[in-house]
Amino acid sequence: MITRAGLVSLLVLLCVPPMADAHHSVASTFDVTNIIEVEGSVTSISLRNPHVRFTVGVREDNGEEELWQIESNSVSILRRMNVSSDVLRVGQRVRIAGNPGRRNQNQLYARNLLLPGADEVVMSPGSEPRWAGETIGTSDTWFADSGDASDPARGLFRVWSTSLRARRAGFGFWNENYPLTAAAQSAVQTYDPVGDSPILNCAPKGMPTIMEQPYPIEFVEQDQAILLRVEEYDTIRTLHLDTEIDAAIERAEQPSTHLGYSLAHWEDRTLVVETSDTSWGYFNCSPSEHFGQNPLKN
């Protein structure tokens, strides 16, 4: 059986400063060492990837109501934790425990949510219940072994999911060192992981960063190409099959994009992919804050 480990990408990049290994660097935006609670009424909800966001009207000590911006995991992660999209509704009075914003005092990254009926929603993989009562949300599915509900007989061309248990145990996507060009080494020295990071703004990722995201991916077979569909940002990466085409000419005619130009061929049962001409000038080499590590450590 072909696994994700059997995919090899040979990547040519000129400028590759390291950044956080996640779609959003939670530890850069929120104080993950501190937990606070707020209580109020839900005024708006945005259910989307890569982050669920909602606002809560909180009555302050001076009697005035202020809006708090609440952020949590993506719809995909919450769904995998068995948290349905209808668990939160406008008008509900809720209590939220989470990490306060580093720069915005009315911002919170939700870890636990207490609903009006005293049911608690655990909103972050690995988080423990905070209040007494029934809980919604479990890490069992999230940290289960890598799974695939589709037919194994389909080989590569099906949906694949990441083994978060393996990643939590120390599996890494990135090497510790790369043979950087002089320009890349200079860029690393001047790179500000907070001010310069496109990840903090949840901008669509380019190659190779998009390949380390924790969401499901699907390989779709076509005549002269393989489509790699990534749930994050609804990304579609085209892997052109090296058959009778003049690869050098075709590649030269393509403009540089954040996903680059990918040329693929089979070596026995392993799909080898070479990617070039990417305009995404970053290379993600850092561990993720989702697994208890410093996302900004180079």
Secondary structure in CASP SS format (residue, H / E / C, confidence):
PFRMAT SS
TARGET T0000
AUTHOR 0000-0000-0000
METHOD secondary structure of the structure
MODEL  1
M C 1.00
I C 1.00
T C 1.00
R H 1.00
A H 1.00
G H 1.00
L C 1.00
V E 1.00
S E 1.00
L E 1.00
L E 1.00
V C 1.00
L C 1.00
L C 1.00
C C 1.00
V C 1.00
P C 1.00
P C 1.00
M C 1.00
A C 1.00
D C 1.00
A C 1.00
H C 1.00
H C 1.00
S C 1.00
V H 1.00
A H 1.00
S H 1.00
T H 1.00
F E 1.00
D C 1.00
V C 1.00
T C 1.00
N C 1.00
I C 1.00
I E 1.00
E E 1.00
V E 1.00
E E 1.00
G E 1.00
S E 1.00
V E 1.00
T E 1.00
S E 1.00
I E 1.00
S E 1.00
L C 1.00
R C 1.00
N C 1.00
P C 1.00
H C 1.00
V C 1.00
R E 1.00
F E 1.00
T E 1.00
V E 1.00
G E 1.00
V E 1.00
R E 1.00
E C 1.00
D C 1.00
N C 1.00
G C 1.00
E C 1.00
E E 1.00
E E 1.00
L E 1.00
W E 1.00
Q E 1.00
I E 1.00
E E 1.00
S C 1.00
N C 1.00
S C 1.00
V H 1.00
S H 1.00
I H 1.00
L H 1.00
R H 1.00
R H 1.00
M C 1.00
N C 1.00
V C 1.00
S C 1.00
S C 1.00
D C 1.00
V C 1.00
L C 1.00
R C 1.00
V C 1.00
G C 1.00
Q C 1.00
R E 1.00
V E 1.00
R E 1.00
I E 1.00
A E 1.00
G E 1.00
N E 1.00
P E 1.00
G E 1.00
R C 1.00
R C 1.00
N C 1.00
Q C 1.00
N C 1.00
Q E 1.00
L E 1.00
Y E 1.00
A E 1.00
R E 1.00
N E 1.00
L E 1.00
L E 1.00
L C 1.00
P C 1.00
G C 1.00
A C 1.00
D C 1.00
E E 1.00
V E 1.00
V E 1.00
M C 1.00
S C 1.00
P C 1.00
G C 1.00
S C 1.00
E C 1.00
P C 1.00
R C 1.00
W C 1.00
A C 1.00
G C 1.00
E C 1.00
T E 1.00
I E 1.00
G C 1.00
T C 1.00
S C 1.00
D C 1.00
T C 1.00
W C 1.00
F C 1.00
A C 1.00
D C 1.00
S C 1.00
G C 1.00
D C 1.00
A C 1.00
S C 1.00
D C 1.00
P H 1.00
A H 1.00
R H 1.00
G C 1.00
L C 1.00
F C 1.00
R C 1.00
V E 1.00
W E 1.00
S C 1.00
T C 1.00
S C 1.00
L H 1.00
R H 1.00
A H 1.00
R H 1.00
R H 1.00
A C 1.00
G C 1.00
F C 1.00
G C 1.00
F C 1.00
W C 1.00
N C 1.00
E C 1.00
N C 1.00
Y C 1.00
P C 1.00
L C 1.00
T C 1.00
A H 1.00
A H 1.00
A H 1.00
Q H 1.00
S H 1.00
A H 1.00
V H 1.00
Q H 1.00
T H 1.00
Y C 1.00
D C 1.00
P C 1.00
V C 1.00
G C 1.00
D C 1.00
S C 1.00
P H 1.00
I H 1.00
L H 1.00
N H 1.00
C C 1.00
A C 1.00
P C 1.00
K C 1.00
G C 1.00
M C 1.00
P C 1.00
T H 1.00
I H 1.00
M H 1.00
E H 1.00
Q C 1.00
P C 1.00
Y C 1.00
P C 1.00
I E 1.00
E E 1.00
F E 1.00
V E 1.00
E E 1.00
Q C 1.00
D C 1.00
Q C 1.00
A E 1.00
I E 1.00
L E 1.00
L E 1.00
R E 1.00
V E 1.00
E C 1.00
E H 1.00
Y H 1.00
D H 1.00
T E 1.00
I E 1.00
R E 1.00
T E 1.00
L E 1.00
H E 1.00
L E 1.00
D C 1.00
T C 1.00
E C 1.00
I C 1.00
D C 1.00
A H 1.00
A H 1.00
I H 1.00
E H 1.00
R H 1.00
A H 1.00
E C 1.00
Q C 1.00
P C 1.00
S C 1.00
T E 1.00
H C 1.00
L C 1.00
G C 1.00
Y E 1.00
S E 1.00
L E 1.00
A E 1.00
H E 1.00
W E 1.00
E E 1.00
D C 1.00
R C 1.00
T E 1.00
L E 1.00
V E 1.00
V E 1.00
E E 1.00
T E 1.00
S E 1.00
D C 1.00
T E 1.00
S C 1.00
W C 1.00
G C 1.00
Y C 1.00
F C 1.00
N C 1.00
C C 1.00
S C 1.00
P C 1.00
S C 1.00
E H 1.00
H H 1.00
F H 1.00
G C 1.00
Q C 1.00
N C 1.00
P C 1.00
L C 1.00
K C 1.00
N C 1.00
END
